[in-house]
Amino acid sequence: MSSSLAIIAEDVHKHYPNSTPGAGLNGFNLQVPTGTVCGLLGPNGAGKTTAVRILTTLLQLDAGRAIVAGYDVQHQGRQLREVIGLVGQAAAVDEIITGQQNLELFGKLHHLNGATARQRAAELLERFGLSAAANLSVGKYSGGMRRKLDLAASLLVAPSVLFVDEPTTGLDPAARQEVWTALRELIATGTTILLTTQYLEEADQLADQIVLLQAGKVIAADTPTALKQALGSERLELRLHQAEDLAPSLTIAQPLTVGDIGVDQETLTLSIPVTSGIQSLLAVANHLNQHGIEPADLQIRRPTLDEVFLHLTQQPATVQ
Amino acid sequence: MSVPTITNRPYHPLRWFITDALAITQRDLRHWIQQPATILLTWGFPIMLTLMFGGLFGGAMKVPTDSSYFTFLMPGIFGLTIFFGLEGTAQAITVDTTRGIIDRFRSLPINSSTVIFGRCLTDMLDSTIGLVILIGTGLVLGWRWQHGFAAALAGFGLLLFLRFALLWLGIYLGLKRKNPGLASPLQILVWPIGFLSNVFVDPATMPGWLGALATWNPLSATIAATRQLFGNPTFPATAESWAAQHAILLALLWPLLITVIFLPLSAYTFRRLDH
């Protein structure tokens, strides 16, 4: 066993007898070095949650082998569960009791004594900005607050490996930012994290390594930078009001682009490949302004998950 | 910001099991405090049933001795309350096992059956309190036990034994139900099954086959046994049936049978959650 790997999965298979094909795992392999963040990226039904459930002992595998923090998921479940944290897709907290009572409960179930559990609960509520809601029933929490409480509940005893399953699915942008900030702080402490997400941007923001999953199999694993290079750069999309603006806009965009500018005469749209989206956007906006051209729309487009999968598999990401 | 390393208590299977189950029981009891209306309704509802049936229909009922209908009714209401507890157990188990929190429990370093064990402690406590409240109600309405306190305690013991057996049936049904929001067949079926008994009337007054079902209903066995132990009136016609003559034996055998079937079945179903 290599001690520098926090998560190892070798040829893991899992089939669900009565469910849609593709939701299981079909020869899943994974290696996550200790202290790094791995983003497990894939569309719905790719097997992300199945992988997390197997690695956290919630689900038994059919074949293969998986080791987390040095413990075999099949034979050392209890020891494994002592050193992991799980933030599942559905908020795994009690909605009737208060935030403080939730964290105390999970602290006690981590076998902290009563006083330590209470103190730890208060610390974590403070850290996640939930102190004001400590004595409020969780049913009254917003989606973002619940997620943060969920995250706090996974950190009562510092986990060696933290599993976070789609942490921001269904959250509004503000709540998403809050969850990311919380995760970043945790990443800074050197906790190994396996994060699943449907959003390329999320994996890009947080992960050291991105693993692309499709139909229960890893189809690519690399750093975000390398993956993006493989996919090509960002694009600026500039839509104009009048056809006579096309020519001067092309002249403006020409020195900023790193590739061929796509011109759609019909929709009056320029598609401009760039390296740094924000800087190019500002420069283009500035120049347009100087030339008295008012754009109908100007935006940065990043490769979508669909495009990533299209690129890697030549088939659309959405299976169902 | 650093995450402090906290040393938790060393592994000790039995001590962990007990403290874990108590922590989960505490959580269940906190539900009572957070939602007092729910638990108060659970305890108050049988009082309402007692007053409703005793007050509204009591006058029309022919009680075998010249005592009041309440003296016949109270053991029936005790049994019915115990039986209705089944639905509460099933509902709580469905809520806990279909929402995200079961994943939290199962990803903790605990024996996951402590979740079930904590539920058992809570429900037994719930039913015991409910029973004590009802005994008080009965005493106010003129119901008495006639054969001494020891026999009365044995009667209450039989009621709680039935509750214990029904825990496992409730847990099993709760694990099988996948959506806590749906009104389950169980919510509706507890009524006819509860009423198809000797709770309110003499099964001998029912059509033959229905009367036989009512007589052999496990609930009837426990109620007949407690009427015997409390020295409360019972009906002569029913008293001639084998089931009525061996009420105490049946009040022990039925719950034992239910436990023997549904305890392992519940444990098996719970373990299969990881498949």
Interface residues (C-beta under 8 A of the other chain):
Chain A: R53 T56 T57 L58 L59 Q60 R78 Q79 R81 E82 I84 G85 L86 G88 Q89 A90 A91 A92 V93 D94 E95 I96 I97 T98 Q101 L105 F106 K108 L109 H110 H111 L112 N113 T116 R120 R127 S137 A153 L155 L156 V157 A158 E185 L186 A188 T189 T191
Chain B: M1 S2 V3 P4 T5 I6 N8 R9 Y11 W16 T19 D20 A23 I24 Q26 R27 R30 H31 Q34 Q35 R99 G100 I101 I102 D103 R104 F105 R106 S107 L108 P109 I110 D274 H275
